[in-house]
Amino acid sequence: MPKTEGSPARIVIDWGTTSFRAMLVDEAGAVIEEIENERGIKVLAKGAYEQELRDQIGGWLHTHGPMTIYAMGMITSRNGWVEVPYVACPVSVADLAGKIMRRSLPDGSEVIFLPGITDLARTPYPDVMRGEETQIVGFGLEQNMTLVLPGTHSKWARVAEGSIQGFQTFVTGELFALLAQHSFIAASGDLSGEPDMAAFERGVRTALAGTPQHDALPTLLFSARAGMLAGQLQPGQMRDYVSGLLIGHEFAGAFSCGWCRPGDMVGIVGNDGLNDRYARAAKIAGLLVDDGGEHAGLVGAVKVAAELEALHR
């Protein structure tokens, strides 16, 4: 996101399992400075979060004085700094703002931890998300639309009537990581080349073919090895082909679960580097795409901040 010369108004922290991102933003929500690294919560000992935060953004606080810091993501989970209870769908911006938790830092800065959300209607158990809800808010809750949030645990969510109505998680990214690191893909595939998007799209089309055999994910996955042994799939294509199988299967599952149908418009929101793949898959699936960009999380956090600040004026 382009940097600006505005006056610092707040700090927004997106602190996940494997990454840390801090943004110094002005009153309008534009980024002035940014810090991003791999200091996610999994590399930190319990109880080390406050000191880590002060080490990361101490320069900003020294220069600009005490500030309000909005923290979202897994830092607010059971494994993070402060566990903030989930808010049940349907969820509005006001609902999120009403369930925050606060902590004060020694310099007078205040950390405001934003809640995650839960969909109690999911089966067999309620579904949950942390961090993605601010991306959804940043995209906007005014339309009646399904949004896709690519990631390790991708989310399909419905927004309508100014609220997040419900959502469902697909562990597509985690499955791909496991397969790429510990399966025949790692043993047989050539992972050194550039991405092969033609192989990816072939995988998507295969998963969306609609026959009972193509609906069977274990069979689909083995087709990568079978295709290589038959000489119809090159080792360098296996990784992207399997990525396409998994993402295509996710879209087929989303159709089956009623999130959308061919001809619908879906919003794609995220910053995991997967937006292009999901947009390609959506078009193959017959969907129209509204690109929500990579910075919706920041926009959403600023919207929640504005709601909180309005409540305390």
Secondary structure by P-SEA (a helix, b strand, c coil): cccccccccbbbbbccccbbbbbbcccccccccccccccccccccccaaaaaaaaaaaaaaaaccbbbbbbbcccccccccbbbbbbcccccaaaaaabbbbbbccccbbbbbbbbbbccccccccccccaaaaaaaaacccccbbbbbbccbbbbbbbcccccccccccaaaaaaaaaaccccccccccccccccaaaaaaaaaaaaccccccccaaaaaaaaaaaaaaccccccaaaaaaaaaaaaaaaaaaaaaccccccbbbbbbbcccaaaaaaaaaaaaccccccccccaaaaaaaaaaaaaaaaac
